[in-house]
Amino acid sequence: MARKKRYLTATMPDGYVKTIGPTADNFTHYWRIVAQLANGKTEVFWGHTRTLAEARKKRLPLPEAAKMRGWVSYQFEIAELVEQPA
């Protein structure tokens, strides 16, 4: 039997809302990195995971990534995904 497709929404602390879907995957959390570059520009990386622990692991390589990419600073955030009616 096919799994029901649904929409998942994450609301970040700054009010940004990300909607994923329609999907049948069991995603539980959304993560994003907002990196500030030396030239004043911003890079944003994001993804979704099936567990909070998996999302937290995304934080581990950030200090090395900041050095390699020349980020002046970065912010890492995780938000829970909430199922929305289709």
N, C-alpha and C positions, 0 to 999 in steps of 0.2 A: 504494500500500500504506500503511495506517495505521501511524503510529509507536506503538511500545509505550509504554503508560502506566506510570509508576513513581513511587515516593515518594522525595523528596529531604529530607535531614536536615542541619541545621546545629547545631553545638554552640558556644555562645558562651563566652568566657573565664570568666564567672561560673557556668557550668554549665547555663544555660538552653538547652533543646533545642527547636528549631522544626522541625516537619515540614510539608512542602509536598507536596500531591498528593492523588489521583493526577494526574499531568501528563505530557504528551508534549513540553512545551517544553524547550528546552536551557538551563535556568538553571544557573549555575555558582556563584553567590555570593549570600549573604543579608547584608543590612545592617540596622542599627538605630541609632536615636538615642534615648538616654535623657536627657530634659531635666528639670532640677529647677526648679520654679517658686518665686517669692518666698514663696508661702503654704505651702511645704513639700510640696506635691503633686508628682507626677511625671507627665510625658507621655512616651509611647513611640510612635515612628514606625518603620515597618519596610517592607522590600520585598526583592525579589530581582531579580537582573540576569543577563544572559547572558555578561558578562565581568567580570574584576576591574577593568579600567580604567573600565568603566561604573559600578561600585560606588564606586570612589574619587571619581568626579566628584560624587557626592552630598554630599561633604564641603564642596565649594566655597561653597555659599550659606549654610552654617551660621552664620557670624558675624553676617550680616545677619538671618537668621531669629531668632537669639537676641535681638537688639535689638528686633525687631518684636514678638515674642511675650513678651518680658519674662523670658526664662530667666535664672536665676541662674548656672547652669552646665549643661553638656551633655557627653555622652560619645558618640562615634561609633565603631561597631565593624563589622567585616566578618568573615564566616566562610565558608569554602568549603562548598558543598553536596555531600553524599555520597549516592550512590544506594543505596536500601534495597530489599530484595526486597519485592514487592507482596503 
